[in-house]
């Protein structure tokens, strides 16, 4: 029997959830939060109310049920515009809805979006009245695998998790001028930052502590003297405002440099001119009561600070795109993000996991997953992910394909991603099935000791390894069937086993060119109990006094 685990934040949740501004890098004063209780129906049969932004499968939504694939999930609510919203344009924003969303305002179609992980918006000005009715109809079918779907499955268990559907991020309205800033692009290149807007307009960029700069044809390059460089140890944010025409937005940028340099025998991943050891954890982004969405945005900060307390400086966001608030907290608190693209296509256990794990890792991917629709939708999702997250300084690394799942023509896809963003490291094939074009040599090691040596050509990255397990009674989602990579019989034993892996396996590999190591994982997730904290975030399994000295040794070794 599955346990109904809850987080402390979920137990305390009252009133309207998620009241923070959903776009911390593009904030306007005039916005209206539409989160909270909506009328909910499935295939036109009323099911009562649902709490947005939680998926219907979650208990925090008030529903707690996954409906048949292909069901039509309809969300309905009424709203009035605030006083003074009678001029300009009104934009409806939805952070994410899985998988297809059709939006109607006062009975008229306002727009359609396909894809479950990207934010989208529609101008609804023409449809508005004094009293307004908003309907969002969502359609999701996991049996059709051409859309990115991540770790969702209809038959959860092991490393596959409960499916989600419907709206799972914030819904909100925004008042903008008739001509407004539709896109903001921040390009960080070492000691300079280029800020540009679309459509191109003249205006000013006022940076706190630096002064006012002129936008010319929608762009300006800022080169601060003696810049404060962003890092996990010093997560400095330059706050700024843009005024262009009648529009005004608040934002921030950071300055940090990413490069690959040869240090001694091996190429190294460098941050701000120095070799840096990316000491990280796999972060799946699941919660027992909200599934895809934590009870409050503060839960992200709690996770980040918990992992920093253990000495970690990196999170690999695994096959999921989070709300902007997650990346904002990483920017603000100082946590590097290795961001995965969300996989689609079919998964084959023998081809993608079993045989590669025992060493059969060569496969020509040019003809793999040849379905043109699936390929196109993956590339569309990749482009949307990069455009949505590009401005966040915490993101230092993109992962395209994970362990062969959905992988196709990775050399070509690498080139396409490089054209979208050449300012970050790119891992084309995390784990195996490596081809020619990638910035790093990326390996996964499970069920055996980590023993790796770089090839002297590309930086060596251990993009997954670990995961020792300990079953904390009363805090396990599925007590009858747990999953992991090596059991321990006590918290003390877990601490010793993890410390031993780092000291006896990871540390020696740094001398052989290793630049990053991503341990599996932040928290337990459903059947998986290899997290450093329980699924409900109530028991921290690891001792900071044990882990912090290890983090210092890893960085010291990287700098030699």
Buried (B, 14 or more C-beta within 10 A) or exposed (E): EBBEBBBBBBEEBEEEBBEBBBBBBBBBEBBBBBBBBBBBBBEEEEBEBBBBBBBBBBBBBBBEEBBEBEBBBBBBBEBEBEEEBEEBBBBBBBBBBBBBBBBBBBEEEBBEBBBBBBBBBBEBBEBBEEEBBBBBBBBBBBEBBBBBBBBBBEEBEBBBBBBBBBBBBBBBBBBBBEBBBEEBBBBBBBBEBBBBBEEEBEBBBEBEEBEEBEBEEBBBEBEBEEBBBBBBEEBBBBEBBBBBBEBBBBBBBBBBBBEBEEBEEBBBBBBBEBBBBBBBBBBBBBBBBBBBBBBBBEBBBBBBEBBBEBBBBBBBBBBBBBBBBBBBBBBBBBBBBBBBBBBBBEBEEEBBBEBBBEEEBEBEBEEBBEBEEBBEBBBBBBBBBBBBBBBBBBBBBBBBBBBBBBBBBBBBBBBBBBEBBEEBBBBBBBBBBBBEBBBBBBBBBBEEEBEBBBEEEBBBBBBBBBBBBBBBEEBBBBBEEBBBBBBBEEBEEBBBBBBEBBBEBBBBBBBEBBBBBBBBBBBBBBBBBBBBBBBBBBBBBBBBEBBEEBBEBBBEBBEE
